[in-house]
Amino acid sequence: MKFRVGQGYDVHQLAEGRKFVLGGVTIEHSVGMVAHSDGDVLIHSVCDALLGAASMRDIGYHFPDTSNEFKNIDSRILLRKTRELLEKEKWIIENIDATICCQRPKLLPHIPAMCQNLAEDLRIDVDAVSVKATTTEKLGFVGREEGVAVFAVAFIRKN
């Protein structure tokens, strides 16, 4: 049996007049993600971790931000398309672990819904999805509330 691990990392700037979406959950906040898509930095990081584990390049290669096809797209669609790409190559997703770095808003109440969305779109058990949130103690661009960063790891196996 062949196993692989992939790492994903993504960052999006914050600005007024944008939606704040993480893991497919829209959270009430004064600012939101600046992006070509809906800016769901959590999903983008998970897609990169999955694609990296399968040696299938990255999210920008498959879903370029220069394409009108992906303008304002719901990132959950990109996550499902990523799962389909892996399935075509006979990869099975075992688990996802992600850490969101965000100063505000408090994310704890929204994490169960994020995990549920990721599990549903990836067709894995919700207990195979871990999403954590942390601040950066007001340090750096995250601490100054200029952006949100996410680190993700994916574990996959060949069917």
Backbone as numpy.savetxt, mean C-alpha at the origin, in Angstrom:
# Nx Ny Nz CAx CAy CAz Cx Cy Cz
9.64 -26.55 -2.78 8.78 -25.36 -2.78 9.68 -24.12 -2.78
9.29 -23.13 -3.57 10.08 -21.90 -3.68 9.39 -20.78 -2.92
10.14 -20.13 -2.02 9.63 -19.00 -1.24 10.39 -17.74 -1.61
9.71 -16.60 -1.52 10.36 -15.32 -1.78 9.81 -14.25 -0.82
10.66 -13.27 -0.55 10.28 -12.12 0.26 10.51 -10.87 -0.57
9.59 -9.92 -0.50 9.75 -8.65 -1.20 9.53 -7.50 -0.25
10.19 -6.40 -0.53 10.08 -5.19 0.28 9.48 -4.09 -0.57
8.58 -3.32 0.01 8.01 -2.17 -0.67 8.15 -0.92 0.18
8.30 0.20 -0.49 8.38 1.49 0.20 7.74 2.52 -0.70
6.92 3.37 -0.11 6.32 4.45 -0.90 6.10 5.65 0.00
6.09 6.81 -0.63 5.90 8.08 0.05 4.96 8.93 -0.80
4.07 9.64 -0.15 3.27 10.65 -0.86 3.22 11.92 -0.04
3.32 13.01 -0.76 3.22 14.34 -0.16 1.78 14.58 0.25
1.59 15.41 1.27 0.26 15.80 1.73 -0.06 17.23 1.29
-1.32 17.45 0.93 -1.76 18.79 0.53 -3.25 18.94 0.79
-3.67 20.17 0.92 -5.10 20.46 1.10 -5.85 20.13 -0.19
-7.12 19.81 -0.03 -7.97 19.56 -1.18 -7.85 18.15 -1.75
-7.16 17.25 -1.06 -7.01 15.86 -1.50 -7.61 14.94 -0.44
-8.02 13.75 -0.88 -8.53 12.74 0.06 -7.37 12.03 0.75
-7.60 11.65 2.00 -6.63 10.90 2.78 -7.09 9.45 2.79
-6.47 8.64 1.93 -6.88 7.24 1.76 -5.71 6.32 2.09
-5.95 5.37 2.99 -4.95 4.37 3.35 -5.63 3.00 3.42
-5.08 2.04 2.70 -5.65 0.70 2.72 -7.08 0.65 2.25
-7.43 1.56 1.36 -8.79 1.61 0.84 -9.79 2.27 1.78
-9.31 2.84 2.86 -10.17 3.51 3.84 -9.97 5.01 3.72
-11.05 5.73 3.48 -10.99 7.20 3.43 -11.14 7.71 4.85
-10.15 8.47 5.29 -10.09 8.97 6.67 -10.26 10.48 6.64
-11.11 10.98 7.50 -11.34 12.42 7.61 -10.07 13.09 8.10
-9.57 14.05 7.30 -8.37 14.78 7.69 -8.32 16.07 6.88
-7.56 17.04 7.35 -7.50 18.35 6.70 -6.68 18.34 5.41
-5.86 17.31 5.22 -5.02 17.18 4.02 -5.13 15.75 3.50
-4.64 15.55 2.28 -4.65 14.22 1.69 -3.43 14.03 0.81
-3.37 12.86 0.18 -2.21 12.47 -0.60 -2.19 13.13 -1.98
-1.04 13.61 -2.38 -0.83 14.14 -3.72 -0.34 12.98 -4.58
-1.08 12.68 -5.65 -0.71 11.53 -6.48 -1.50 11.53 -7.78
-1.04 10.75 -8.72 -1.74 10.55 -9.99 -3.00 9.71 -9.75
-2.87 8.71 -8.86 -4.00 7.85 -8.50 -4.68 8.48 -7.28
-5.34 7.64 -6.48 -5.94 8.14 -5.24 -4.88 8.37 -4.15
-3.63 7.97 -4.42 -2.53 8.24 -3.49 -2.45 7.31 -2.30
-3.07 6.14 -2.39 -3.07 5.20 -1.27 -1.68 4.60 -1.09
-0.87 5.28 -0.30 0.53 4.93 -0.11 0.69 3.54 0.50
-0.25 3.10 1.32 -0.18 1.76 1.90 -0.32 0.70 0.80
-1.31 0.83 -0.02 -1.51 -0.14 -1.10 -0.36 -0.10 -2.09
0.14 1.07 -2.41 1.26 1.17 -3.35 2.49 0.44 -2.81
2.75 0.59 -1.52 3.88 -0.09 -0.91 3.69 -1.61 -0.92
2.47 -2.07 -0.65 2.18 -3.50 -0.67 2.34 -4.05 -2.09
1.85 -3.31 -3.09 2.02 -3.74 -4.49 3.51 -3.89 -4.81
4.32 -2.94 -4.41 5.75 -3.02 -4.68 6.40 -4.20 -3.97
5.98 -4.48 -2.74 6.52 -5.63 -2.02 6.17 -6.93 -2.75
4.94 -7.05 -3.20 4.50 -8.27 -3.92 5.23 -8.41 -5.25
5.27 -7.33 -6.01 5.94 -7.38 -7.31 7.44 -7.65 -7.15
8.04 -7.06 -6.14 9.46 -7.29 -5.89 9.74 -8.73 -5.51
8.88 -9.31 -4.67 9.07 -10.70 -4.27 9.02 -11.64 -5.48
8.17 -11.31 -6.44 8.01 -12.15 -7.64 8.99 -11.76 -8.75
9.88 -10.82 -8.49 10.83 -10.30 -9.50 10.09 -9.79 -10.73
9.04 -9.00 -10.48 8.20 -8.49 -11.57 8.24 -6.96 -11.65
9.39 -6.40 -11.31 9.62 -4.95 -11.38 8.83 -4.22 -10.30
8.21 -3.07 -10.63 7.54 -2.28 -9.59 6.21 -1.75 -10.08
5.50 -1.08 -9.19 4.16 -0.58 -9.48 4.18 0.44 -10.61
5.21 1.26 -10.68 5.30 2.27 -11.74 5.48 1.65 -13.12
6.10 0.50 -13.18 6.27 -0.21 -14.44 4.92 -0.72 -14.96
4.14 -1.32 -14.08 2.86 -1.92 -14.47 1.73 -0.90 -14.58
1.77 0.14 -13.75 0.69 1.13 -13.69 1.30 2.53 -13.70
1.86 2.97 -14.82 2.61 4.23 -14.86 1.76 5.46 -14.57
2.36 6.41 -13.85 1.65 7.64 -13.52 1.61 8.62 -14.69
2.08 8.17 -15.84 1.98 8.97 -17.07 0.78 8.54 -17.91
0.07 7.51 -17.45 -1.07 6.97 -18.20 -2.39 7.51 -17.68
-3.21 8.02 -18.58 -4.54 8.49 -18.18 -5.42 7.36 -17.66
-5.11 6.12 -18.03 -5.86 4.96 -17.57 -5.86 4.88 -16.04
-4.79 5.36 -15.42 -4.65 5.25 -13.97 -4.89 6.57 -13.23
-5.31 7.60 -13.94 -5.58 8.91 -13.33 -6.73 8.77 -12.33
-6.46 9.12 -11.07 -7.44 9.09 -9.98 -8.01 7.70 -9.70
-7.32 6.64 -10.16 -7.82 5.28 -9.97 -7.81 4.89 -8.49
-8.78 4.11 -8.10 -8.85 3.52 -6.77 -7.70 2.51 -6.68
-6.81 2.69 -5.74 -5.64 1.82 -5.64 -5.99 0.38 -5.31
-7.18 0.14 -4.80 -7.61 -1.24 -4.56 -7.70 -1.99 -5.90
-8.02 -1.29 -6.96 -8.03 -1.92 -8.29 -6.60 -2.32 -8.67
-5.64 -1.46 -8.38 -4.23 -1.77 -8.66 -3.77 -2.97 -7.84
-4.23 -3.07 -6.59 -3.85 -4.19 -5.74 -4.42 -5.50 -6.31
-5.66 -5.47 -6.75 -6.26 -6.68 -7.35 -5.54 -7.06 -8.65
-5.17 -6.05 -9.44 -4.43 -6.32 -10.68 -3.04 -6.90 -10.36
-2.42 -6.42 -9.29 -1.13 -6.96 -8.87 -1.29 -8.42 -8.46
-2.33 -8.72 -7.69 -2.59 -10.11 -7.30 -2.75 -10.99 -8.54
-3.47 -10.49 -9.54 -3.68 -11.24 -10.78 -2.36 -11.50 -11.52
-1.47 -10.51 -11.52 -0.15 -10.68 -12.15 0.62 -11.81 -11.47
0.59 -11.84 -10.14 1.28 -12.91 -9.41 0.62 -14.26 -9.66
-0.70 -14.29 -9.67 -1.41 -15.56 -9.90 -1.08 -16.15 -11.27
-0.92 -15.31 -12.28 -0.56 -15.80 -13.62 0.77 -16.53 -13.60
1.66 -16.12 -12.69 2.98 -16.75 -12.57 3.00 -17.82 -11.49
1.81 -18.18 -11.00 1.64 -19.27 -10.00 2.20 -18.94 -8.62
2.24 -17.65 -8.26 2.66 -17.26 -6.92 1.46 -17.20 -6.00
1.64 -17.65 -4.78 0.61 -17.61 -3.74 1.09 -16.64 -2.67
0.23 -15.72 -2.27 0.58 -14.74 -1.25 0.35 -15.37 0.12
1.41 -15.42 0.91 1.32 -16.01 2.26 0.98 -14.95 3.31
1.70 -13.83 3.29 1.36 -12.78 4.26 1.96 -11.43 3.85
1.41 -10.40 4.46 1.81 -9.01 4.25 2.04 -8.38 5.62
3.09 -7.60 5.75 3.34 -6.83 6.97 3.71 -5.42 6.54
3.00 -4.43 7.05 3.24 -3.04 6.65 3.27 -2.13 7.86
4.11 -1.10 7.75 4.20 -0.07 8.78 3.97 1.29 8.13
2.96 1.99 8.60 2.63 3.33 8.12 3.31 4.35 9.04
4.06 5.27 8.46 4.69 6.36 9.22 3.91 7.63 8.94
3.18 8.09 9.96 2.25 9.21 9.78 2.10 9.93 11.12
2.32 11.22 11.13 2.21 11.98 12.37 0.75 12.13 12.83
-0.10 12.50 11.89 -1.53 12.66 12.15 -2.28 12.30 10.88
-3.49 11.84 10.93 -4.35 11.60 12.09 -4.01 10.27 12.76
-4.64 10.01 13.89 -4.47 8.72 14.57 -5.10 7.64 13.70
-4.36 6.59 13.43 -4.82 5.56 12.50 -5.36 4.31 13.18
-5.10 4.12 14.46 -5.48 2.90 15.15 -6.93 2.48 14.90
-7.91 3.39 14.96 -9.29 2.95 14.76 -9.58 2.44 13.33
-8.73 2.77 12.38 -8.96 2.43 10.98 -8.20 1.18 10.52
-7.28 0.71 11.33 -6.43 -0.40 10.92 -7.22 -1.69 10.64
-8.20 -2.07 11.46 -8.95 -3.29 11.12 -9.60 -3.25 9.73
-10.15 -2.11 9.35 -10.77 -1.98 8.02 -9.71 -2.05 6.93
-8.54 -1.47 7.18 -7.44 -1.55 6.20 -7.04 -3.02 5.99
-6.86 -3.74 7.09 -6.48 -5.15 7.00 -7.54 -5.95 6.26
-8.79 -5.68 6.54 -9.89 -6.39 5.87 -9.86 -6.12 4.37
-9.67 -4.87 3.98 -9.62 -4.52 2.55 -8.45 -5.22 1.84
-7.27 -5.18 2.46 -6.11 -5.82 1.86 -6.34 -7.32 1.72
-6.84 -7.95 2.78 -7.09 -9.39 2.74 -8.11 -9.75 1.66
-9.16 -8.97 1.57 -10.20 -9.22 0.56 -9.63 -9.11 -0.85
-8.88 -8.05 -1.12 -8.34 -7.83 -2.47 -7.26 -8.83 -2.83
-6.53 -9.31 -1.83 -5.46 -10.27 -2.09 -5.94 -11.72 -1.99
-7.18 -11.89 -1.54 -7.78 -13.22 -1.35 -6.96 -14.06 -0.38
-6.61 -13.44 0.75 -5.92 -14.15 1.82 -6.68 -13.90 3.12
-6.39 -14.70 4.13 -7.04 -14.52 5.43 -6.61 -13.20 6.05
-7.52 -12.59 6.76 -7.21 -11.30 7.39 -6.09 -11.45 8.42
-5.95 -12.64 9.01 -4.86 -12.81 9.99 -3.50 -12.96 9.31
-3.47 -12.94 7.98 -2.21 -12.95 7.23 -1.79 -11.53 6.82
-2.53 -10.54 7.31 -2.25 -9.13 7.00 -2.00 -8.38 8.31
-0.83 -7.76 8.39 -0.49 -6.95 9.54 -0.25 -5.52 9.07
-0.97 -4.59 9.67 -0.75 -3.16 9.40 -0.53 -2.48 10.74
0.57 -1.76 10.83 0.90 -1.03 12.04 1.08 0.44 11.68
0.94 1.30 12.67 1.15 2.73 12.44 2.07 3.29 13.51
2.90 4.22 13.09 3.80 4.89 14.03 3.98 6.34 13.59
4.40 7.15 14.51 4.79 8.53 14.17 6.31 8.54 14.04
6.84 9.67 13.69 8.30 9.81 13.69 8.73 10.80 14.77
7.89 10.92 15.80 8.21 11.81 16.93 8.49 13.23 16.46
7.73 13.65 15.45 7.80 15.00 14.88 9.12 15.28 14.16
9.85 14.22 13.78 11.10 14.37 13.04 10.88 14.17 11.54
11.63 14.87 10.72 11.59 14.68 9.28 10.31 15.14 8.62
10.18 14.79 7.32 9.00 15.23 6.56 7.71 14.64 7.10
7.77 13.43 7.64 6.57 12.83 8.25 6.21 13.61 9.51
7.18 13.88 10.33 6.94 14.61 11.58 6.44 16.02 11.36
6.87 16.63 10.26 6.39 17.99 9.92 5.04 17.93 9.20
4.50 16.72 9.02 3.20 16.48 8.37 3.20 16.94 6.91
4.34 16.75 6.26 4.45 17.06 4.84 4.14 15.84 3.97
4.19 14.65 4.57 3.95 13.44 3.80 3.74 12.24 4.68
3.41 11.13 4.03 3.21 9.84 4.68 4.11 8.83 3.98
4.75 7.95 4.76 5.61 6.90 4.21 5.11 5.56 4.71
5.29 4.54 3.87 4.90 3.18 4.27 6.00 2.21 3.85
6.34 1.30 4.75 7.24 0.18 4.49 6.39 -1.08 4.50
6.59 -1.96 3.53 5.83 -3.21 3.50 6.74 -4.38 3.13
6.39 -5.54 3.63 7.08 -6.78 3.31 6.01 -7.79 2.90
6.32 -8.56 1.85 5.43 -9.62 1.40 6.19 -10.94 1.35
5.50 -11.99 1.74 6.05 -13.34 1.68 5.17 -14.14 0.73
5.78 -14.71 -0.30 5.03 -15.46 -1.30 5.68 -16.83 -1.52
4.92 -17.74 -2.11 5.47 -19.05 -2.45 4.94 -19.48 -3.81
5.74 -20.29 -4.47 5.36 -20.79 -5.79 4.41 -21.96 -5.60
3.32 -21.96 -6.35 2.33 -23.04 -6.27 2.86 -24.29 -6.95
